[in-house]
Amino acid sequence: MYTPKAFAVRDLAGMQAEMQRAGLATLVTLTGSGLVATHLPVMLEESQGEFGTISGHISRANSQWMESLPDYDALMIFTGPDAYVSPGWYPSKQETGRVVPTWNYAAIHAYGRPAFFSDAERLRDLVTRLTSKHEARFALPWKPTDAPPVFLDAQLKAIVGFEMPIRRLEGKHKFNQNRSAEDRQGVIDGLKQTGESKDDEVATFMERLGIGDKSSIPSRECRSFTGKRPFHQFPDCLARIFALVQDFVHLIHDW
């Protein structure tokens, strides 16, 4: 995954927590006829392996489990909150006009080689744990044992389970970290004003990450280099030069 340093996530515990919250993921594998993708709910066993182990199940009628080439890594994609960012939200638009739209998002890519299985008891354990995870928030959680045994056995025969130890893990938070603190706060304020719950979720996510913290970026205000300047003003001028370089980088990353 293309990930500029400003957007890279290296906190393993944080990435695992986001994978747990995502619930639904996309399994991409290489087959003899090309790439195949399936969207499916999964579980993460955080303590199994270096980065954790992903488990889930797909329909037996889905040929992906039979056709995936075992000697090549599969890719599991998890996505978090995302939103369109209008350049009109950047205060720097009024200063320079050098702004373009972009899209903010969180994503995690997990790589590994899934091992598929059809053992009935392993499948029963898998669906029980997966169901318990998602039913826990309900007052009267449904359990697989609530279904008639014969019916449940037939359902288990219609699926194939898999486990995928994670061999490589990549995380990306693209939330305007490459812009000034003022621009980032402008995005947060703009997202909150759209009235869309999806946008508000991104704004909250940015605040939780401290994206809008103005203390992390030096002031852009700087006087010209003409004439004599006291020594204490040079840091402000250097900050302005840095900001101008950033403006150029923003244009490349955001377009």
N, C-alpha and C positions, 0 to 999 in steps of 0.2 A: 504494500500500500504506500503510495506516495505521501510522505509525511515530513514537511518542513520541521525543523527543530522546535520552532515556537509552538507547534501543535502536538508534539509527541507526548504520549503518556507512558510512563515507565513504572508506575506504582502498581505492583501485581495485585495487592489486596483490593485496590480501587477498581481495577479492571475486572477482577472476579466478581465484585459486588455489582458492577454494571451488567455483567453477563447474567447474573442471577435475576436481576430486575427485568431484563429484556424479555425473558420467557421464550419468545419466538425467535428462531434463527433461520439462516439459509445455508443449507449444505450444498456445496459445489464440489463435484468430483469429475475426474477425467475418465471418459469411456472410449471405446474403440471408435465411436462415431462422433466424438467431440465432448464438449463440456455439458454437464447436466446439473440442474439445480432443483432442490426441493425445499419448501418452506415448512418448518416443523417445530413443535415445542421440544425443548431439551432441558436436561438437568446438568449441573456442574458439580462434580465431586472435587472440591477445592484442594483436598489434601492428598489426592491420588496423583502421583507423578510430580515433575518439576513445576508445571504450571496448572495442573489439574486435569481431570478427565471428563469429557462430555459424553453423555448418554442420552439415548432417545429411541424412537422407533418410526418406521415408515411402513406404508402399505406394502403387503406382499406382492400386490399387482403392479407396484412401481418397479420397473426393471432396473432402476438406478443401483439398487443393492447388488444385483447380479452382474451388471456390466461395468461397474467401477473398477479401474485398474488398480490392483492392490499394491503395486510398487511405486505409486505416486501419491504424494500428499493430497489430502482433501482440504478444502477451505470452508470454515464455518464463520459466517458473517453475522455479527450482532450490531444492531443500530440503536442509538439513543435518541434524545430529543433533537429536532431539527427545525429550521425556520428560514424563510427568505429575509434578507437584510437589504433594506432600501438605502441607497447612498444619501438620501435626504436626511437620514438620521445622524449623519456625521457632522459635528460642528465644523470640521475642517473643510466641508463643502463650501461654506461661506468664505473661508480664507483663501483657498486655492482652486476649488472646482475640480481638482484631480481626484475624483472618486468614481467608483463603478459599483454596481450591485454585486452581491455575493450570497452565499448560502452557508449558514452555521449548522454544524452537526457534530454528533459524537458517533464513533464507530470503533468496533473491535474486530480484528481478524485473528482467528485461531486456526493453526495448521496441524494436521496429524493424519494418521492412517486409520480409518474406522474399521473395526472388526465386527462383522454382522453375525447375529446368532438367532436361532429359532427355538431354543430350549424353552418349553412351556413355563417352567418354574422361574427361570430368569426373567422371562417376559412378565409373568405375574408380579414379581417383585418390582420390576421396573415401572409398570403402570400404576402400581399401588403407591410407590414413592412419588411419581410424577403427579398423580391425582391429589395426593395429600398436600403437596406443595401449593397447588392452585386452589384447593377447596378450603384451606385453613382459614381464609378470611370470612367464610360463611358461618352463620349461626348453626346451621344443620348441614355439615359437610357430607357430600356424597362419598361413598366408599365402593370399591369394586365388588366387595362382598354383598352390597345391596342388590346387585343384579343376580338373576337366577344362574346357578353354576353352569348349567348346560349352555346358556346363552353366552356367558363370559368365556367359556372354553372355546366356543366357536369364534368369538371376536379375537382371541389371542392367536388363533390359527391364521387369521387374516393379516397379521402384522409381522414384521421382522425387526428385532432390536439391534442396536449397535452401541459400541463403546469406542471413543476416540481419545486416547491420551494426547494431550497437547504437546507438540514438539517445538512450536514457535508461536509467540503471541505478540501482536501489534495493537497498540491503542492510539486513537487520534481524537483530540478535542479541538475542533476548528471553531473558535469563538472570538475572532477578532483580536487574538493576542498580538498580532503583528501591527496593530494600530495603537494610537495614543490612548491613554486612560480616558480622556475626554470623549473621544470617538466611541470607545467601548461603552461608556456610560450612556452616550446618546443612543446606541443600539438597544441597550437594556430599557431605557425610557420609551423608545419607539415601539418595541415589542409589547410592552405593557399596555400601550394605548390602542392596540389593534382590536381588542375585545375578543381575540381568538385564544382559547385555552391552550392550544398547541404553542402559540407564540409566548404566552405567559410562562409555560413550562420551560422554554429555552431561557427566558430572562431570569427565572429563578435558578436555573442550572448555572448560568453565568455568575450570578451573585454568590452562589454557594462555592464556586471555584475562586472567588475573589477577583474575577475578571475586571470589574469596574472600579477596583481600588486605585484611586488616583495617586496614592503615595508610592506606587511601584514605578511610575514614569516621571522623569524630570520635566519641568516646565518647558514649554516651547517658546516662551517669550524671550526675545533677545534683541538687543540693539544692534545697529550696523557696526561694521568694523572701522568705519571712517572716524578719524579724529582720535584723540587720546581717550583711553578707557581705563578705569581703575582695575587693578588685578582681580578683584573679587567678581567682576562681571564676566570673565572669560568662561567659567563653567556654563553660564547661561548660553553663551554664544556657541560653545561646543555642542550643547544639547540641541540647539536649533539646527546645526549642521546635521547632526544625527537624525533629527526629525525629517529633514529634507530627503536624506537617503532613504528613510523608511517610506516616505510617500511614493518613491519610485518602486520600491519592493512591493508595496500594497497593490499598485496597479497591476503588477505581474501576477501576484497570488490571487487577487480578487476577481480578475477578469475571467 
